[in-house]
Amino acid sequence: MDLTHFDKQGNARMVDVSGKEITTRTAAAEGYISVSREVFEAVAGRTVAKGDVLTVAQTAGIMACKKTSELIPMCHPLSLTNAALTFEMLEDTCRIKAVCTVRTDGRTGVEMEALTGVSTALLTIYDMCKAIDKRMIISDIHLVEKHGGKSGDFFFEAE
C-alpha cells in the first residue's frame, strides 16, 4: 500500500482530492475519561468552580472540529455542515463517554474532525477538573463509524 501523504521523493504532501466526487460524508468517534468519584459528582452536579464542565467541553469539541486542518498538517480545510458532541455519564465506573459526530458534503472524509472533537472535549474536561484531582485518564479514543467516499462505510468492531 502506498502512503498517500508522501510523494515519490519521500516529501510530505497534502493529497490532491480535486478529482474526487463530492458526496455526503459522516464520521463518529468516541473516547472516555476516567475520573475520581469526587470529580464525577462535581461534573454531574455542575459544581466545578470553573463552570459547567460538559457545556464548555461540548463547545470546545465542536470548535476543534472546525479547526482540525490547523492542527493536523495534512488535513484539508473542510466546510462542515454539522458537528455535535454528546456525553454519557457512566456512574458505576466514574467514566465520562464523549461521542463526536461530524458531517460534510465534500471530497474527503471527516474522520479526523470527529477524532479531534472527542480528544479536545476530553482534554477540556481534564483542564476544568484538574484542580480537584489530576489523576484522570483519557482513553479509548477511536473512530466508531464513517460513511461516504470511495472507501465506503466503516464500522468499528472490537477484536
C-alpha positions as CSV (number, residue, x, y, z in Angstrom):
1,M,0.0,0.0,0.0
2,D,1.3,3.4,-1.0
3,L,1.5,6.1,1.6
4,T,-0.6,8.9,0.1
5,H,0.9,11.8,2.2
6,F,4.4,11.3,0.6
7,D,5.5,12.0,-3.0
8,K,7.9,9.7,-4.9
9,Q,10.9,11.5,-3.3
10,G,9.6,11.0,0.2
11,N,8.4,14.6,0.7
12,A,5.3,15.2,2.8
13,R,2.3,16.4,0.8
14,M,-1.4,17.1,1.0
15,V,-3.3,14.6,-1.1
16,D,-4.9,16.1,-4.2
17,V,-8.7,15.4,-3.8
18,S,-9.8,17.7,-6.7
19,G,-10.7,14.7,-8.9
20,K,-12.9,13.1,-6.2
21,E,-16.7,13.3,-6.3
22,I,-18.5,15.5,-3.8
23,T,-20.5,13.2,-1.5
24,T,-22.1,13.4,1.9
25,R,-19.6,12.2,4.4
26,T,-20.1,11.5,8.1
27,A,-18.0,10.2,10.9
28,A,-18.4,9.4,14.6
29,A,-15.7,9.0,17.2
30,E,-15.8,8.3,20.9
31,G,-13.5,8.3,23.9
32,Y,-13.6,8.2,27.7
33,I,-12.2,10.0,30.7
34,S,-11.9,8.1,34.0
35,V,-12.2,10.3,37.0
36,S,-12.4,10.1,40.8
37,R,-15.8,9.9,42.5
38,E,-15.3,13.5,43.7
39,V,-14.7,14.7,40.1
40,F,-17.6,12.7,38.8
41,E,-20.0,14.1,41.3
42,A,-18.8,17.6,40.8
43,V,-19.3,17.3,37.0
44,A,-22.7,15.7,37.4
45,G,-23.8,18.2,40.0
46,R,-22.4,21.2,38.0
47,T,-20.4,22.4,41.0
48,V,-16.9,22.6,39.4
49,A,-15.6,26.1,40.2
50,K,-14.6,26.8,36.6
51,G,-18.2,26.3,35.4
52,D,-20.5,23.8,33.6
53,V,-17.8,21.3,32.5
54,L,-19.8,19.4,29.9
55,T,-21.2,22.5,28.2
56,V,-17.7,24.0,27.9
57,A,-16.3,20.7,26.7
58,Q,-19.1,20.4,24.2
59,T,-18.3,23.9,22.8
60,A,-14.5,23.2,22.8
61,G,-15.0,19.9,20.9
62,I,-17.2,21.5,18.2
63,M,-14.7,24.4,17.8
64,A,-11.9,21.8,17.5
65,C,-13.7,20.0,14.7
66,K,-13.7,23.3,12.7
67,K,-10.0,23.8,13.4
68,T,-8.7,20.3,12.6
69,S,-6.8,21.3,9.4
70,E,-4.9,23.9,11.5
71,L,-3.8,21.2,13.9
72,I,-3.2,18.1,11.7
73,P,-0.7,19.1,9.0
74,M,-2.1,17.2,6.0
75,C,-5.8,17.6,6.7
76,H,-7.9,19.5,4.2
77,P,-9.8,22.5,5.4
78,L,-13.5,21.4,5.3
79,S,-16.8,23.2,5.3
80,L,-18.6,21.2,7.9
81,T,-22.4,21.0,7.7
82,N,-22.8,19.7,11.2
83,A,-20.7,18.9,14.3
84,A,-22.2,17.5,17.5
85,L,-20.8,16.3,20.8
86,T,-22.7,14.3,23.4
87,F,-21.7,12.9,26.8
88,E,-22.8,9.9,28.8
89,M,-22.1,9.8,32.5
90,L,-21.2,6.2,33.5
91,E,-21.7,6.4,37.2
92,D,-20.8,2.8,38.1
93,T,-17.2,3.2,36.6
94,C,-16.8,7.0,37.2
95,R,-16.2,7.4,33.5
96,I,-17.5,10.0,31.1
97,K,-18.0,8.9,27.5
98,A,-17.8,11.5,24.7
99,V,-19.2,11.0,21.3
100,C,-18.5,13.4,18.4
101,T,-20.4,13.2,15.1
102,V,-19.4,15.3,12.1
103,R,-20.9,15.8,8.6
104,T,-19.8,17.5,5.4
105,D,-20.6,17.5,1.7
106,G,-17.1,17.3,0.2
107,R,-14.3,15.4,-1.5
108,T,-12.7,14.0,1.7
109,G,-13.9,12.5,4.9
110,V,-14.4,13.9,8.4
111,E,-12.8,11.1,10.5
112,M,-10.0,13.4,11.7
113,E,-12.5,16.1,12.6
114,A,-14.5,13.7,14.8
115,L,-11.4,12.3,16.5
116,T,-10.1,15.9,17.1
117,G,-13.5,16.9,18.6
118,V,-13.6,14.0,21.0
119,S,-10.0,14.5,22.0
120,T,-10.4,18.2,22.7
121,A,-13.7,17.7,24.6
122,L,-11.9,15.1,26.9
123,L,-8.9,17.4,27.3
124,T,-11.3,20.2,28.3
125,I,-12.9,18.1,31.0
126,Y,-9.4,17.4,32.3
127,D,-8.4,21.0,32.3
128,M,-11.6,22.1,34.1
129,C,-11.3,19.4,36.7
130,K,-7.6,19.2,37.4
131,A,-7.8,21.4,40.5
132,I,-10.0,18.7,42.1
133,D,-7.8,15.7,41.0
134,K,-5.1,15.3,38.4
135,R,-5.3,11.5,38.3
136,M,-7.8,11.5,35.4
137,I,-7.1,9.1,32.5
138,I,-8.2,9.7,28.9
139,S,-8.5,6.5,26.9
140,D,-10.0,4.5,24.1
141,I,-10.4,7.3,21.6
142,H,-11.3,5.7,18.3
143,L,-13.4,6.0,15.1
144,V,-16.7,4.3,15.7
145,E,-18.1,4.6,12.1
146,K,-17.8,6.6,8.9
147,H,-19.9,6.8,5.8
148,G,-19.4,8.1,2.3
149,G,-16.5,8.4,-0.1
150,K,-14.7,5.9,-2.3
151,S,-13.7,3.6,0.6
152,G,-17.3,3.2,1.7
153,D,-18.7,2.6,5.1
154,F,-16.7,1.6,8.2
155,F,-17.9,0.3,11.5
156,F,-15.6,-0.3,14.4
157,E,-15.7,-3.9,15.7
158,A,-13.7,-4.7,18.8
159,E,-11.4,-7.7,18.4
